[in-house]
Amino acid sequence: MSGRRLVACVGAIVVHEGRLLVVRRGHEPGRGLWSVPGGRVEDDETHEAACAREVREECGIEVAVGEAVGQVQRPAPDGATYVVDDFACAVVGPSELTAGDDAADARWVTRAELDQLPCTPGLIETLELWGALPPDLP
């Protein structure tokens, strides 16, 4: 990967009342696939601030950003590499979702529901590896 441009990104792993927050991507990469909310870190913000902003923009809810859970790297359409730091987040306030920004849809899902969705490559396996799925979503 030497010589490739690295793009800092974040993802939010939000579990509320035994359900995981997922969004259907409205743009490439992964248009139409389900994933956790997230996106690029702007030059003037921390990773935590970017994470909270992305959830607000994509889902219409506020979250408290907690500990970093893990990191993945994914190819970007322009030949760069997205370096995605994922954070555990908790809902602060109402949990009613409104899809917006890059999200075509947003919903709370159980593990059984997650398994039925067309997800971005590696999403479920990575969340399992990190132990990031809630206990009732084994």
C-alpha positions as CSV (number, residue, x, y, z in Angstrom):
1,M,0.0,0.0,0.0
2,S,3.0,2.2,0.0
3,G,2.6,5.4,-2.0
4,R,-1.2,5.3,-1.8
5,R,-3.1,8.3,-0.5
6,L,-4.7,7.5,2.9
7,V,-8.1,9.0,3.7
8,A,-9.1,9.2,7.3
9,C,-12.7,7.9,7.9
10,V,-14.8,6.8,10.8
11,G,-17.6,4.4,11.5
12,A,-20.2,4.3,14.3
13,I,-21.2,1.1,16.0
14,V,-24.4,2.1,17.7
15,V,-26.4,-0.5,19.7
16,H,-29.7,0.6,21.2
17,E,-32.2,-1.6,23.0
18,G,-30.6,-4.8,21.5
19,R,-30.5,-3.5,17.9
20,L,-27.7,-2.3,15.7
21,L,-27.9,0.9,13.7
22,V,-27.3,0.4,10.0
23,V,-27.7,2.5,6.9
24,R,-28.2,1.7,3.3
25,R,-25.5,3.5,1.4
26,G,-26.9,6.1,-1.1
27,H,-23.5,6.6,-2.9
28,E,-20.5,4.7,-4.0
29,P,-18.6,2.8,-2.7
30,G,-21.2,0.2,-1.8
31,R,-24.3,2.0,-3.1
32,G,-27.4,0.0,-2.0
33,L,-25.5,-2.1,0.5
34,W,-26.0,-1.9,4.3
35,S,-23.3,-0.8,6.7
36,V,-22.8,1.1,9.9
37,P,-23.0,4.9,9.6
38,G,-19.8,6.7,8.9
39,G,-17.6,8.7,6.5
40,R,-14.6,11.0,6.0
41,V,-13.0,13.0,8.8
42,E,-12.9,16.7,7.9
43,D,-9.5,18.5,8.2
44,D,-10.8,20.6,11.2
45,E,-12.3,17.8,13.3
46,T,-11.4,15.0,15.6
47,H,-12.3,11.4,14.7
48,E,-14.9,11.4,17.6
49,A,-16.5,14.7,16.3
50,A,-16.6,13.2,12.8
51,C,-18.3,10.1,14.1
52,A,-21.0,12.0,15.9
53,R,-21.5,14.3,12.8
54,E,-21.8,11.4,10.4
55,V,-24.5,9.7,12.6
56,R,-26.4,13.0,12.9
57,E,-26.2,13.6,9.1
58,E,-27.0,10.1,8.0
59,C,-29.6,9.1,10.7
60,G,-30.9,12.2,12.4
61,I,-29.9,11.2,15.9
62,E,-27.3,12.3,18.5
63,V,-24.8,9.9,19.9
64,A,-22.1,10.0,22.5
65,V,-18.9,8.6,21.0
66,G,-17.0,6.1,23.1
67,E,-14.0,3.9,22.8
68,A,-12.4,2.9,19.5
69,V,-13.4,-0.6,18.6
70,G,-11.1,-1.4,15.6
71,Q,-9.8,-0.2,12.3
72,V,-10.3,-1.5,8.7
73,Q,-8.8,-0.4,5.4
74,R,-10.9,-0.4,2.3
75,P,-10.0,0.7,-1.3
76,A,-11.5,4.0,-2.4
77,P,-12.8,4.4,-5.9
78,D,-10.0,6.9,-6.9
79,G,-7.2,4.5,-6.0
80,A,-6.7,5.9,-2.5
81,T,-7.3,3.8,0.7
82,Y,-10.0,4.6,3.3
83,V,-8.6,4.0,6.8
84,V,-11.7,3.6,8.9
85,D,-11.6,3.9,12.7
86,D,-14.8,2.4,14.2
87,F,-16.1,3.7,17.5
88,A,-18.7,2.3,20.0
89,C,-21.5,4.9,20.3
90,A,-24.5,5.3,22.6
91,V,-27.8,7.1,21.7
92,V,-28.3,10.4,23.5
93,G,-31.9,11.5,23.3
94,P,-34.6,10.2,20.9
95,S,-33.8,7.2,18.8
96,E,-36.2,7.8,15.9
97,L,-34.3,7.6,12.7
98,T,-34.4,9.9,9.6
99,A,-32.2,8.9,6.7
100,G,-30.3,11.8,5.2
101,D,-27.1,12.9,3.6
102,D,-25.4,9.8,2.1
103,A,-27.9,7.3,3.5
104,A,-30.8,6.0,1.4
105,D,-32.3,4.4,4.5
106,A,-31.5,3.9,8.2
107,R,-32.9,1.3,10.6
108,W,-32.4,-0.6,13.8
109,V,-31.8,-4.3,13.2
110,T,-31.5,-7.5,15.2
111,R,-28.8,-10.0,14.3
112,A,-31.4,-12.1,12.4
113,E,-32.5,-9.0,10.4
114,L,-28.8,-8.1,9.8
115,D,-28.1,-11.5,8.3
116,Q,-30.9,-11.0,5.7
117,L,-29.6,-7.6,4.5
118,P,-27.1,-7.2,1.6
119,C,-24.2,-5.8,3.6
120,T,-20.9,-4.2,2.6
121,P,-18.2,-6.9,2.3
122,G,-16.8,-8.0,5.6
123,L,-19.1,-6.0,7.8
124,I,-20.7,-8.8,9.8
125,E,-17.5,-10.8,10.1
126,T,-15.5,-7.8,11.3
127,L,-18.1,-6.8,13.9
128,E,-18.1,-10.5,15.1
129,L,-14.3,-10.5,15.3
130,W,-14.3,-7.3,17.3
131,G,-17.1,-8.6,19.7
132,A,-19.0,-5.5,18.6
133,L,-22.4,-7.1,18.2
134,P,-24.6,-6.9,21.2
135,P,-25.1,-10.1,23.3
136,D,-28.5,-10.8,21.9
137,L,-27.1,-10.6,18.4
138,P,-24.7,-13.5,18.6
